[in-house]
Amino acid sequence: MGAVHSHKNVIRLDAAAFNAPPRAPLLLQALSRSEALPPNLSAKDRLSRGQWEVLGGLIAAAAIAFVLAPAILGILAIIVFWLFFSLTVIWRLTLTIVGILKRVLFARATKAAAIKERDLPVYSVLIALRHEQNMMAQLAANVSAIDWPADKLDILLLIEDDDTATYEAALAADFPPGTQCILVPEGEPLTKPRALNYGLAVARGEYVTVLDAEDRPDPAQFREAYVKFLEGGEGVKCVQAPLVAMNGASGWLPAQWALEYAVQFSLHVPALASLRLPVMLGGTSNHFRRADLIAFGGWDAWNVTEDADLGIRIARLGG
């Protein structure tokens, strides 16, 4: 990829390297992870003409009903909303009960420590960054704590081409040796999934995971995820690690958020998986085999809820 320099433990490419010819094919490979998706699996084309016509018809019908029979329209709206929320509550209670039963009846410890280091594969960590210069020191400390052989940890810091502050902060931070600071070329759309696709194109790991700048992954997370893949065989296409809100004790609203996360990732996600239903992934700490992730089309660069979208797409494509 051109000239390489090192700054502390971070490998970086200089400006000339990023203008070199090899840069364009990498961008094309990354974009192809999303551009190759058929229209029904991508958010690029938004609504079709038929969908716009149906939406317009519904709006027109609601407007006419509001003029001719506003009371009836109000009653129908209340019934629809109450039905929707009632079904949502019933569904979430069902998942909660299933999740509790799964934890009580089928919980077992993951034997992460039993795997010898020489048998561990290369693991790529994709971290999309934009205007995160104040988080680099914390991020460096957190990824340094990951319990995985340093020579088999492929950390990719994916920084937008114009984000000089984050780039310089990343170079100055004390990241593990071999960490790569990669500038994502300018282009559209300017989204996290596009940056992740760019990183996926250059990742060298057999397994891939995604982290955010503010994440503090449990040091054993990677080993436990790898064991899940070994135990589940080819039938397991993704392992979602639980996400835990760390500021739940700081106030009422953060406490509600922490409770929501605890229920979602400790009970609902395992319940959905045990029922073999689609799981809308969290935006971080989800683990994949790189080959599977590419086969499923990577991330949809045009969808800013790329995590949930990918989870549903994996289910639709038989994962």
Backbone bond lengths (Angstrom), bond angles and torsions (degrees), N, CA, C in turn:
res aa  C-N    CA-C-N  psi(-1)  N-CA   C-N-CA  omega(-1)  CA-C   N-CA-C  phi
1 M - - - 1.461 - - 1.525 111.41 -
2 G 1.297 118.12 17.99 1.447 118.71 177.66 1.508 111.99 104.08
3 A 1.344 115.04 -164.73 1.453 120.34 -175.40 1.516 111.40 -67.63
4 V 1.327 114.91 137.06 1.460 120.88 -178.20 1.520 109.58 -119.47
5 H 1.315 115.70 134.48 1.458 121.87 175.04 1.515 108.08 -125.74
6 S 1.311 116.98 164.36 1.461 119.74 176.53 1.519 109.39 -124.94
7 H 1.299 115.87 144.42 1.462 122.79 177.68 1.510 105.83 -137.53
8 K 1.327 116.50 111.87 1.460 120.60 -167.65 1.529 108.19 55.85
9 N 1.337 117.12 -123.14 1.456 120.12 -178.51 1.524 112.97 -100.80
10 V 1.344 116.85 0.93 1.458 120.35 -173.83 1.517 110.38 -94.71
11 I 1.315 115.61 127.99 1.458 120.92 174.15 1.521 107.73 -85.99
12 R 1.316 116.32 131.08 1.455 118.53 178.67 1.522 109.37 -134.08
13 L 1.314 116.25 159.87 1.456 122.11 175.48 1.514 108.41 -107.57
14 D 1.346 116.93 139.07 1.457 117.77 -178.70 1.528 110.54 -79.91
15 A 1.320 116.07 175.01 1.461 120.59 -174.08 1.521 111.72 -60.41
16 A 1.328 116.87 -38.74 1.459 119.33 -179.79 1.518 111.35 -62.12
17 A 1.323 115.98 -37.94 1.463 119.66 -179.40 1.516 110.85 -64.13
18 F 1.330 116.68 -36.84 1.455 118.99 -177.30 1.522 112.18 -77.04
19 N 1.328 117.33 -10.58 1.454 119.97 174.44 1.522 111.35 -99.86
20 A 1.322 116.15 2.55 1.455 120.43 -177.04 1.524 110.97 -75.52
21 P 1.335 117.98 157.80 1.469 121.63 -178.67 1.519 115.29 -54.39
22 P 1.370 120.94 -36.51 1.468 118.84 -178.30 1.523 114.16 -60.53
23 R 1.337 116.49 -15.12 1.462 118.62 -175.83 1.523 111.70 -66.91
24 A 1.327 117.67 -42.06 1.465 121.32 -175.48 1.523 113.11 -61.75
25 P 1.348 119.72 -47.13 1.467 118.35 178.56 1.523 113.34 -57.97
26 L 1.333 117.13 -35.74 1.459 119.11 178.18 1.520 110.45 -62.96
27 L 1.324 116.58 -41.42 1.455 119.90 178.85 1.520 110.22 -64.78
28 L 1.326 116.51 -40.81 1.463 119.93 179.61 1.523 110.70 -64.52
29 Q 1.325 116.58 -40.97 1.464 119.42 177.63 1.520 110.85 -61.65
30 A 1.328 115.49 -44.21 1.462 119.18 -178.47 1.521 111.10 -64.82
31 L 1.314 116.74 -46.32 1.463 119.79 -179.84 1.518 111.38 -64.36
32 S 1.326 117.03 -32.23 1.464 119.32 -178.73 1.520 111.83 -64.34
33 R 1.317 117.74 -22.44 1.458 119.57 177.31 1.529 110.72 -62.72
34 S 1.347 116.03 -26.82 1.462 119.63 179.00 1.519 111.66 -106.41
35 E 1.328 117.13 -39.51 1.455 119.88 -178.75 1.519 111.51 -65.32
36 A 1.318 117.44 -24.37 1.464 120.70 -179.57 1.520 112.38 -76.42
37 L 1.324 116.85 -13.27 1.462 119.48 -179.02 1.524 110.62 -69.69
38 P 1.332 118.08 138.68 1.467 120.17 175.33 1.523 110.21 -65.79
39 P 1.335 117.72 156.98 1.474 120.77 -176.04 1.520 113.84 -53.81
40 N 1.330 117.16 -33.63 1.467 118.80 -177.31 1.525 112.81 -75.11
41 L 1.342 117.64 -6.24 1.461 121.09 178.63 1.526 112.47 -113.96
42 S 1.326 117.27 5.79 1.459 120.92 -177.55 1.524 110.66 -129.32
43 A 1.334 114.98 151.47 1.468 120.70 177.92 1.522 111.88 -92.37
44 K 1.316 117.76 7.14 1.463 120.29 -174.74 1.519 112.72 -62.41
45 D 1.322 117.15 -42.26 1.464 120.81 -173.96 1.520 113.76 -88.34
46 R 1.331 118.34 0.55 1.455 122.35 179.70 1.529 110.86 55.23
47 L 1.335 117.19 -139.61 1.466 120.61 -177.98 1.523 110.96 -84.03
48 S 1.337 115.47 143.36 1.460 120.55 175.86 1.528 109.77 -78.68
49 R 1.320 116.01 171.05 1.468 119.70 179.23 1.522 110.59 -61.59
50 G 1.328 116.49 -41.68 1.459 120.19 179.33 1.517 112.48 -62.60
51 Q 1.343 116.22 -39.23 1.461 120.07 178.80 1.526 111.32 -66.68
52 W 1.334 116.09 -39.32 1.465 119.46 176.26 1.528 110.82 -62.54
53 E 1.336 116.65 -39.42 1.464 120.31 -179.67 1.529 110.94 -64.99
54 V 1.336 116.51 -42.66 1.467 119.89 178.26 1.525 110.43 -64.13
55 L 1.340 116.83 -44.21 1.462 120.81 179.35 1.524 110.93 -62.00
56 G 1.336 116.12 -43.45 1.459 119.71 178.24 1.514 112.18 -62.88
57 G 1.339 116.27 -39.20 1.460 120.32 177.99 1.516 112.34 -63.37
58 L 1.344 116.32 -41.22 1.466 119.96 178.98 1.529 111.48 -65.64
59 I 1.330 116.19 -41.17 1.466 119.66 178.55 1.525 110.74 -64.47
60 A 1.338 116.12 -42.37 1.468 119.88 179.00 1.526 111.05 -63.56
61 A 1.341 116.46 -42.37 1.467 120.11 179.57 1.524 110.88 -63.84
62 A 1.342 116.62 -40.60 1.460 120.03 178.69 1.526 111.05 -65.30
63 A 1.336 116.84 -38.94 1.464 120.33 179.13 1.526 111.27 -64.84
64 I 1.339 116.56 -42.67 1.466 120.63 178.99 1.528 110.20 -64.26
65 A 1.348 115.94 -43.69 1.465 119.88 179.57 1.524 111.16 -63.65
66 F 1.337 116.68 -36.09 1.467 120.24 178.93 1.523 111.57 -63.97
67 V 1.336 115.85 -34.70 1.467 120.10 -179.99 1.524 111.43 -77.82
68 L 1.350 116.61 -44.11 1.463 120.67 -172.72 1.530 113.11 -85.75
69 A 1.338 116.83 -36.25 1.473 119.19 -175.85 1.520 110.04 -146.27
70 P 1.323 117.64 68.23 1.470 120.49 -175.93 1.526 113.77 -61.93
71 A 1.334 117.31 -34.82 1.470 119.60 -179.36 1.524 111.07 -65.47
72 I 1.330 115.69 -45.54 1.468 120.06 179.35 1.526 110.30 -63.72
73 L 1.336 116.55 -41.26 1.465 120.30 178.41 1.525 110.54 -60.89
74 G 1.335 117.10 -42.05 1.455 120.78 178.96 1.513 112.37 -62.56
75 I 1.336 116.18 -42.76 1.469 120.40 178.70 1.524 110.68 -63.19
76 L 1.336 116.62 -44.45 1.468 120.59 179.36 1.531 110.94 -62.48
77 A 1.337 116.32 -40.13 1.465 119.88 179.72 1.525 110.83 -63.27
78 I 1.337 116.23 -43.03 1.470 120.25 178.82 1.525 110.72 -62.44
79 I 1.343 116.42 -43.38 1.468 120.44 179.66 1.522 110.77 -61.47
80 V 1.340 116.16 -45.06 1.470 120.43 -178.80 1.528 110.61 -63.03
81 F 1.333 116.91 -46.13 1.466 120.08 -178.87 1.528 111.57 -65.12
82 W 1.316 117.96 -43.09 1.459 120.77 178.98 1.524 111.02 -65.31
83 L 1.328 116.66 -38.38 1.460 120.13 177.54 1.524 110.34 -63.39
84 F 1.329 115.79 -44.52 1.464 120.79 -179.90 1.527 111.05 -61.11
85 F 1.328 116.93 -50.15 1.463 120.34 -177.66 1.528 111.69 -68.51
86 S 1.328 117.76 -35.03 1.469 120.60 178.21 1.518 110.74 -64.72
87 L 1.332 116.40 -44.98 1.465 120.10 178.64 1.525 110.78 -64.58
88 T 1.333 116.26 -37.04 1.467 119.88 178.16 1.525 111.19 -63.34
89 V 1.326 116.42 -45.12 1.470 120.81 179.40 1.526 110.69 -63.44
90 I 1.331 116.86 -44.49 1.468 120.79 179.34 1.523 110.38 -61.31
91 W 1.333 116.45 -42.47 1.461 120.98 -178.89 1.526 111.06 -65.14
92 R 1.323 116.74 -44.32 1.455 119.63 -179.18 1.531 111.54 -69.04
93 L 1.316 117.70 -35.11 1.464 120.22 175.09 1.527 110.67 -64.90
94 T 1.328 116.09 -39.60 1.468 120.13 177.84 1.520 110.67 -61.52
95 L 1.346 116.39 -45.82 1.461 120.18 179.03 1.525 111.00 -63.84
96 T 1.316 116.68 -37.34 1.467 120.21 178.62 1.524 111.05 -62.49
97 I 1.327 116.95 -44.87 1.470 121.10 179.45 1.524 110.52 -64.03
98 V 1.344 116.53 -45.28 1.467 120.27 178.75 1.525 110.24 -61.80
99 G 1.336 116.70 -41.74 1.460 120.52 179.58 1.517 112.50 -63.44
100 I 1.327 116.55 -41.30 1.471 120.26 178.14 1.526 110.64 -64.64
101 L 1.331 116.91 -44.77 1.465 120.53 178.73 1.523 110.97 -61.28
102 K 1.326 116.31 -39.78 1.461 119.87 179.31 1.523 110.81 -63.83
103 R 1.326 117.05 -41.36 1.467 120.42 179.83 1.523 111.25 -67.73
104 V 1.327 116.99 -38.67 1.465 120.98 -176.82 1.525 111.73 -75.76
105 L 1.335 116.84 -42.63 1.461 120.81 -171.60 1.522 114.08 -92.07
106 F 1.336 117.06 -29.99 1.461 118.60 -171.08 1.521 113.90 -123.80
107 A 1.319 117.97 7.18 1.461 120.02 -179.06 1.519 110.39 -66.75
108 R 1.331 115.33 137.25 1.465 120.35 175.16 1.521 108.67 -150.60
109 A 1.289 115.62 150.39 1.460 120.39 -175.90 1.523 110.69 -72.88
110 T 1.322 115.54 144.26 1.456 121.21 175.54 1.522 109.31 -85.21
111 K 1.329 116.94 128.53 1.459 121.48 -175.77 1.527 110.32 -89.32
112 A 1.341 115.12 63.71 1.456 119.43 -176.30 1.525 112.16 -69.83
113 A 1.324 116.83 -33.66 1.462 120.00 -174.52 1.526 112.76 -72.90
114 A 1.335 117.56 -13.71 1.458 120.55 -174.65 1.526 112.98 -77.62
115 I 1.325 118.54 -13.17 1.460 121.59 -176.43 1.525 109.74 -85.94
116 K 1.322 116.25 131.33 1.457 120.93 179.23 1.527 109.79 -77.26
117 E 1.322 116.08 146.09 1.460 120.60 -175.17 1.522 112.18 -61.28
118 R 1.312 117.57 -34.40 1.461 119.14 -178.64 1.525 112.28 -67.14
119 D 1.333 116.71 -18.33 1.457 120.61 -179.65 1.527 112.75 -92.52
120 L 1.317 117.27 -4.47 1.459 120.28 -178.65 1.527 110.54 -78.40
121 P 1.338 118.21 140.65 1.463 121.85 179.55 1.528 111.47 -84.64
122 V 1.314 116.11 172.83 1.462 120.94 172.73 1.525 108.57 -73.44
123 Y 1.317 115.98 134.26 1.469 122.35 -177.06 1.524 108.49 -119.39
124 S 1.324 117.29 120.98 1.465 121.27 177.68 1.523 110.19 -93.53
125 V 1.319 115.56 136.96 1.467 122.33 179.47 1.524 107.79 -117.91
126 L 1.328 116.72 112.05 1.461 121.69 -179.15 1.526 109.14 -95.91
127 I 1.331 116.38 123.18 1.466 121.36 -179.09 1.523 108.17 -128.17
128 A 1.332 116.89 102.17 1.465 121.85 178.86 1.525 109.19 -80.85
129 L 1.329 116.29 128.20 1.465 121.16 -174.10 1.526 111.05 -129.01
130 R 1.315 115.84 137.77 1.468 121.30 172.03 1.529 108.25 -151.14
131 H 1.335 115.31 120.88 1.467 122.17 -178.14 1.533 110.79 54.52
132 E 1.323 115.98 46.44 1.468 121.82 -178.91 1.524 110.96 -116.50
133 Q 1.333 117.09 28.57 1.463 119.93 -174.63 1.525 113.07 -60.33
134 N 1.325 117.56 -30.56 1.466 120.25 -178.97 1.530 113.15 -76.68
135 M 1.329 117.19 -7.99 1.463 121.00 -177.08 1.524 112.75 -102.63
136 M 1.337 118.46 -3.25 1.458 120.05 -170.17 1.525 113.26 -66.24
137 A 1.321 118.20 -41.13 1.472 119.81 179.88 1.525 110.59 -63.98
138 Q 1.334 116.62 -43.67 1.466 120.63 178.77 1.519 110.97 -65.41
139 L 1.333 116.81 -42.84 1.464 120.59 179.60 1.524 110.89 -62.42
140 A 1.328 116.70 -41.98 1.465 120.33 179.51 1.524 110.97 -60.34
141 A 1.320 116.66 -42.44 1.467 120.28 179.07 1.521 111.33 -65.75
142 N 1.323 116.81 -38.81 1.465 120.29 -177.05 1.524 112.43 -70.15
143 V 1.324 118.03 -42.52 1.469 118.96 179.88 1.523 110.74 -74.22
144 S 1.329 117.33 -25.56 1.468 120.04 177.12 1.522 111.54 -67.37
145 A 1.331 116.70 -22.62 1.466 121.09 -178.28 1.525 112.89 -84.72
146 I 1.333 117.98 -5.68 1.464 120.83 -178.43 1.527 110.27 -64.32
147 D 1.311 117.05 130.64 1.464 122.87 -178.50 1.526 109.66 -84.11
148 W 1.324 115.26 84.33 1.461 122.34 179.27 1.518 107.15 -156.89
149 P 1.332 118.94 141.58 1.465 120.22 -179.03 1.527 111.47 -53.80
150 A 1.325 116.78 131.76 1.461 120.99 -175.26 1.520 112.41 -59.51
151 D 1.337 117.05 -35.50 1.458 119.64 -178.12 1.527 112.48 -76.64
152 K 1.336 117.14 -6.14 1.460 121.13 178.55 1.529 111.58 -116.56
153 L 1.330 115.46 16.94 1.456 121.01 179.01 1.524 108.18 -113.40
154 D 1.314 116.28 114.87 1.467 123.74 -175.61 1.528 108.29 -106.88
155 I 1.334 116.50 90.05 1.463 121.35 -176.00 1.525 109.30 -92.52
156 L 1.328 116.60 122.16 1.458 122.47 -178.49 1.526 109.35 -116.86
157 L 1.319 116.65 114.39 1.463 122.23 174.95 1.522 107.44 -92.04
158 L 1.315 116.79 110.64 1.464 122.60 -173.78 1.523 108.83 -99.28
159 I 1.320 115.88 103.59 1.464 121.91 -172.71 1.522 109.44 -115.43
160 E 1.329 116.64 133.88 1.461 120.36 179.36 1.527 110.06 -61.61
161 D 1.320 115.71 145.45 1.459 123.44 -171.37 1.531 113.20 -56.58
162 D 1.339 117.09 -30.56 1.462 120.18 -175.63 1.530 113.27 -96.14
163 D 1.322 117.21 3.29 1.469 121.16 -175.51 1.528 109.93 -93.75
164 T 1.323 115.53 73.87 1.461 120.94 -175.84 1.522 112.45 -64.21
165 A 1.324 117.23 -37.88 1.467 120.65 -176.14 1.525 111.60 -62.99
166 T 1.331 116.70 -46.20 1.468 119.80 179.12 1.518 110.78 -66.48
167 Y 1.325 116.44 -39.74 1.461 121.64 179.98 1.527 110.36 -59.45
168 E 1.328 117.01 -48.53 1.463 120.43 -178.43 1.527 111.35 -67.90
169 A 1.328 116.59 -37.21 1.468 119.70 177.90 1.521 111.08 -65.72
170 A 1.322 116.74 -36.84 1.468 120.63 178.50 1.520 110.79 -65.80
171 L 1.329 116.84 -40.00 1.462 120.28 179.37 1.527 111.45 -65.53
172 A 1.318 116.17 -31.84 1.463 120.23 -177.11 1.524 113.00 -84.41
173 A 1.324 117.53 -18.59 1.469 120.86 -176.77 1.526 110.95 -76.77
174 D 1.316 115.80 160.87 1.465 121.91 -174.96 1.530 110.49 -93.65
175 F 1.327 116.24 68.26 1.456 121.19 178.14 1.528 110.45 -77.82
176 P 1.345 117.78 160.60 1.466 120.59 177.56 1.526 111.09 -59.83
177 P 1.333 117.85 152.71 1.465 121.05 178.61 1.527 111.32 -55.79
178 G 1.324 115.63 139.97 1.455 120.38 177.40 1.511 115.01 88.58
179 T 1.332 117.57 -4.34 1.464 119.86 176.76 1.523 109.20 -59.70
180 Q 1.323 116.40 134.40 1.460 120.81 -178.81 1.524 110.62 -105.73
181 C 1.305 116.05 129.12 1.460 123.23 177.24 1.523 106.87 -102.68
182 I 1.323 116.83 105.38 1.458 121.92 -171.57 1.525 110.24 -112.10
183 L 1.322 116.06 126.40 1.455 120.92 176.58 1.522 109.55 -85.21
184 V 1.324 116.14 123.60 1.463 121.50 178.16 1.519 107.71 -82.64
185 P 1.331 118.41 122.20 1.464 120.86 -176.34 1.520 112.95 -58.43
186 E 1.307 114.95 150.76 1.459 121.43 177.95 1.522 110.23 -60.17
187 G 1.299 117.39 140.09 1.464 121.13 179.94 1.506 111.49 170.28
188 E 1.317 114.64 179.74 1.462 121.36 -179.19 1.521 109.99 -118.21
189 P 1.319 117.07 147.58 1.465 127.43 -5.26 1.523 110.65 -80.76
190 L 1.302 116.64 155.52 1.463 121.21 179.57 1.522 108.04 -88.22
191 T 1.337 115.86 81.28 1.462 121.20 -173.65 1.524 110.60 -132.82
192 K 1.313 114.92 159.55 1.462 121.32 175.44 1.525 111.55 -60.32
193 P 1.356 120.27 -46.18 1.467 118.60 -178.98 1.522 113.56 -61.89
194 R 1.322 118.11 -31.65 1.463 119.48 176.47 1.526 110.09 -64.67
195 A 1.332 116.84 -42.60 1.461 120.45 177.62 1.526 111.04 -63.98
196 L 1.335 116.81 -39.55 1.464 120.31 178.82 1.521 110.92 -63.85
197 N 1.327 117.48 -39.74 1.459 120.28 177.28 1.521 111.12 -62.77
198 Y 1.316 116.25 -39.22 1.459 120.00 177.56 1.525 110.09 -62.19
199 G 1.318 116.47 -42.55 1.454 119.98 177.20 1.511 112.54 -66.62
200 L 1.331 116.40 -37.56 1.465 120.50 179.24 1.520 110.95 -61.04
201 A 1.334 116.61 -34.46 1.463 120.60 -178.53 1.522 112.51 -67.02
202 V 1.337 118.02 -26.60 1.463 120.16 -177.67 1.525 112.68 -109.86
203 A 1.327 117.66 -4.39 1.467 120.56 -179.78 1.522 110.15 -63.50
204 R 1.324 116.22 142.87 1.462 119.90 -179.11 1.520 112.84 -109.07
205 G 1.332 117.14 -0.17 1.451 120.21 -176.54 1.512 113.86 -79.27
206 E 1.321 115.58 150.73 1.464 120.98 172.26 1.523 109.70 -73.10
207 Y 1.329 115.23 -27.69 1.464 121.68 177.43 1.523 108.73 -121.05
208 V 1.336 115.05 151.31 1.468 121.22 -175.82 1.521 109.28 -134.72
209 T 1.323 115.92 139.97 1.461 120.27 171.26 1.516 109.42 -136.42
210 V 1.328 115.69 166.20 1.465 122.75 -178.36 1.526 108.97 -120.82
211 L 1.322 115.97 133.42 1.461 121.50 173.45 1.521 109.30 -127.43
212 D 1.329 116.26 156.58 1.457 122.39 172.06 1.522 109.45 -106.48
213 A 1.319 116.14 164.83 1.466 120.51 -174.55 1.521 112.46 -60.54
214 E 1.332 116.90 -33.84 1.465 119.82 -175.95 1.524 113.52 -88.51
215 D 1.328 117.88 -0.11 1.461 121.00 -175.52 1.528 112.04 -71.15
216 R 1.330 114.40 147.42 1.461 121.58 172.11 1.524 106.99 -128.61
217 P 1.326 117.71 79.96 1.469 119.93 -175.35 1.519 112.05 -64.79
218 D 1.318 115.28 143.34 1.458 119.90 173.67 1.527 107.87 -58.99
219 P 1.320 118.87 133.04 1.467 120.39 -177.90 1.524 113.66 -53.77
220 A 1.338 118.15 -30.89 1.466 121.50 -177.29 1.524 113.00 -89.20
221 Q 1.335 117.63 1.19 1.463 120.02 -173.27 1.525 112.90 -57.92
222 F 1.325 117.76 -43.45 1.459 120.30 -175.28 1.527 111.44 -66.71
223 R 1.327 116.23 -42.04 1.465 119.52 179.16 1.529 110.85 -64.92
224 E 1.312 116.80 -41.45 1.462 119.70 -179.98 1.527 111.09 -66.72
225 A 1.328 117.13 -39.01 1.462 120.07 177.38 1.524 110.57 -64.38
226 Y 1.326 116.79 -41.79 1.464 120.43 179.90 1.523 111.13 -62.81
227 V 1.331 117.09 -39.43 1.467 120.78 177.13 1.525 110.37 -62.47
228 K 1.326 117.08 -39.47 1.465 120.41 178.13 1.524 110.90 -60.55
229 F 1.323 116.80 -39.98 1.463 119.85 176.96 1.526 110.77 -64.47
230 L 1.325 117.07 -42.54 1.463 120.63 179.96 1.522 111.01 -64.61
231 E 1.321 116.86 -42.04 1.462 120.97 -178.76 1.525 111.77 -69.04
232 G 1.323 116.68 -37.77 1.463 120.41 -175.80 1.507 114.53 -86.36
233 G 1.345 117.25 -16.53 1.455 119.97 -179.19 1.522 112.08 67.90
234 E 1.328 115.70 -157.99 1.460 121.12 -176.47 1.523 112.83 -66.44
235 G 1.321 117.16 -15.37 1.459 119.90 179.58 1.516 113.51 -71.44
236 V 1.330 117.18 -19.43 1.465 121.00 178.78 1.526 108.50 -92.23
237 K 1.323 116.51 116.13 1.462 121.48 -178.26 1.522 112.79 -102.33
238 C 1.305 117.23 -18.99 1.465 120.81 -179.78 1.522 109.35 -154.46
239 V 1.318 116.02 142.96 1.465 122.06 172.98 1.523 107.41 -119.96
240 Q 1.318 116.74 119.81 1.460 121.90 178.50 1.524 109.68 -99.61
241 A 1.323 116.49 115.08 1.465 120.04 176.04 1.527 109.27 -76.00
242 P 1.329 117.80 146.49 1.471 120.01 178.11 1.530 111.00 -62.24
243 L 1.317 115.99 139.12 1.463 121.60 174.82 1.526 108.36 -102.16
244 V 1.316 116.30 131.83 1.461 121.61 -175.86 1.524 109.23 -122.53
245 A 1.329 116.91 124.54 1.467 121.18 175.18 1.524 109.03 -74.67
246 M 1.323 116.60 127.72 1.462 120.59 -172.52 1.529 113.74 -90.71
247 N 1.340 117.52 -10.99 1.470 119.02 -174.62 1.520 112.11 -110.56
248 G 1.326 117.46 28.69 1.455 120.83 -176.61 1.518 114.48 -62.67
249 A 1.322 117.68 -23.30 1.467 120.53 -177.45 1.526 113.12 -89.74
250 S 1.332 117.32 2.04 1.466 119.71 -174.04 1.521 114.02 -87.50
251 G 1.323 118.28 -6.41 1.462 119.70 -179.93 1.515 111.03 169.48
252 W 1.353 115.53 174.98 1.465 120.01 -176.53 1.521 111.46 -65.98
253 L 1.327 117.66 -48.30 1.461 120.50 -177.36 1.530 112.12 -64.53
254 P 1.353 119.12 -46.97 1.467 118.86 174.94 1.528 112.71 -59.22
255 A 1.336 116.89 -32.53 1.470 120.10 178.54 1.524 110.92 -65.50
256 Q 1.340 117.02 -38.53 1.464 120.07 177.87 1.525 110.63 -66.38
257 W 1.319 115.28 -39.71 1.462 120.48 178.29 1.528 110.32 -64.16
258 A 1.328 116.75 -43.84 1.462 120.79 178.92 1.525 111.01 -63.32
259 L 1.331 116.56 -39.85 1.466 120.60 178.21 1.521 110.70 -64.46
260 E 1.323 116.22 -43.17 1.466 120.76 178.53 1.527 110.81 -59.37
261 Y 1.328 116.83 -45.23 1.464 121.08 178.77 1.524 111.13 -63.49
262 A 1.331 116.55 -42.44 1.462 120.29 -178.57 1.523 111.05 -61.58
263 V 1.329 116.81 -44.86 1.464 120.58 179.91 1.525 110.42 -67.97
264 Q 1.341 116.23 -43.52 1.461 120.38 -176.68 1.528 112.00 -61.01
265 F 1.333 116.36 -50.79 1.459 119.31 -171.15 1.526 113.88 -92.31
266 S 1.316 118.11 -20.21 1.463 119.83 177.96 1.523 112.69 -91.72
267 L 1.337 116.91 -25.74 1.461 120.39 -175.49 1.525 113.01 -122.18
268 H 1.324 117.45 -52.66 1.465 119.63 -171.91 1.527 113.11 -70.16
269 V 1.324 117.22 -45.82 1.468 119.08 -180.00 1.528 111.51 -62.61
270 P 1.348 120.06 -47.69 1.468 119.07 175.25 1.524 112.99 -60.25
271 A 1.339 117.13 -35.24 1.465 120.15 178.74 1.520 110.86 -65.20
272 L 1.320 117.19 -45.65 1.466 120.84 178.50 1.524 110.80 -61.00
273 A 1.329 116.43 -41.88 1.466 119.94 179.87 1.523 111.15 -64.69
274 S 1.329 117.53 -41.52 1.465 120.44 -179.28 1.521 111.68 -68.49
275 L 1.335 116.72 -28.70 1.465 121.22 177.46 1.527 111.78 -87.06
276 R 1.342 116.42 0.54 1.468 123.18 -179.40 1.526 110.54 56.88
277 L 1.314 115.66 45.21 1.458 122.60 176.48 1.530 108.98 -109.13
278 P 1.326 118.01 157.08 1.472 120.26 179.83 1.521 111.78 -58.06
279 V 1.320 115.20 141.17 1.465 121.84 179.07 1.525 108.37 -117.14
280 M 1.323 117.07 121.08 1.463 120.63 173.94 1.526 107.61 -80.36
281 L 1.302 116.09 109.75 1.457 121.74 -172.01 1.523 111.81 -66.49
282 G 1.334 115.64 157.18 1.451 120.51 169.81 1.522 108.80 -76.29
283 G 1.312 117.27 164.24 1.461 119.97 -175.41 1.513 114.54 -79.15
284 T 1.323 117.26 2.10 1.456 120.32 -176.75 1.528 109.25 -153.90
285 S 1.329 115.62 164.38 1.468 122.50 178.08 1.519 112.76 56.76
286 N 1.343 116.83 32.95 1.459 118.75 168.19 1.526 108.58 -104.20
287 H 1.316 115.71 138.48 1.460 122.50 -171.01 1.524 110.20 -115.78
288 F 1.346 115.99 140.87 1.458 121.79 -178.00 1.525 110.03 -139.38
289 R 1.331 115.75 157.05 1.456 119.11 159.78 1.523 106.18 -76.05
290 R 1.308 117.11 134.57 1.463 119.29 -176.56 1.524 111.11 -59.45
291 A 1.330 117.19 -41.07 1.465 120.54 -179.24 1.526 111.20 -61.70
292 D 1.330 116.83 -40.50 1.466 120.28 178.39 1.522 110.82 -65.48
293 L 1.320 116.27 -42.83 1.461 120.46 -177.45 1.523 110.91 -62.62
294 I 1.322 116.81 -40.81 1.461 120.21 177.09 1.522 110.45 -66.89
295 A 1.339 116.74 -40.73 1.466 120.48 179.71 1.527 111.90 -62.04
296 F 1.324 117.05 -32.36 1.467 121.17 178.83 1.523 112.60 -83.86
297 G 1.332 117.21 0.18 1.458 120.35 175.71 1.511 115.18 95.63
298 G 1.335 118.12 10.35 1.457 119.45 -178.72 1.518 110.94 63.05
299 W 1.314 115.70 -145.09 1.465 120.87 179.52 1.525 109.85 -102.04
300 D 1.310 116.82 147.67 1.458 121.22 174.85 1.525 108.12 -78.89
301 A 1.327 116.07 108.94 1.461 120.65 -175.85 1.519 113.06 -61.95
302 W 1.320 117.33 -19.08 1.463 121.66 -176.29 1.527 112.36 -95.68
303 N 1.316 117.11 2.81 1.462 121.12 -176.10 1.524 109.08 -116.63
304 V 1.333 117.39 113.66 1.464 119.86 -176.85 1.529 112.26 -80.50
305 T 1.326 117.67 -5.30 1.471 121.30 167.79 1.528 107.45 -104.45
306 E 1.340 113.76 52.15 1.461 120.41 -172.32 1.515 112.99 -61.68
307 D 1.328 117.88 -27.38 1.456 121.13 -178.83 1.527 111.38 -69.36
308 A 1.329 116.16 -51.82 1.467 120.23 177.93 1.522 110.63 -63.39
309 D 1.330 116.35 -40.70 1.465 121.00 179.99 1.522 111.25 -59.78
310 L 1.330 117.05 -44.56 1.460 120.48 -178.72 1.520 111.18 -65.20
311 G 1.329 117.24 -40.03 1.463 119.71 178.33 1.515 112.12 -60.84
312 I 1.335 116.65 -44.09 1.462 120.67 178.89 1.524 110.42 -67.30
313 R 1.341 117.22 -39.24 1.467 119.94 -179.12 1.525 111.29 -65.69
314 I 1.328 117.12 -38.94 1.466 119.93 176.96 1.524 110.28 -58.90
315 A 1.332 115.91 -42.14 1.470 119.87 178.81 1.527 111.00 -66.67
316 R 1.336 117.15 -41.23 1.467 120.66 -178.55 1.526 111.84 -65.55
317 L 1.334 115.71 -32.50 1.461 119.84 -177.95 1.525 112.63 -92.40
318 G 1.319 115.81 10.58 1.456 119.47 173.02 1.502 115.45 92.67
319 G 1.337 118.42 16.59 1.461 120.62 -179.74 1.514 112.67 -86.01
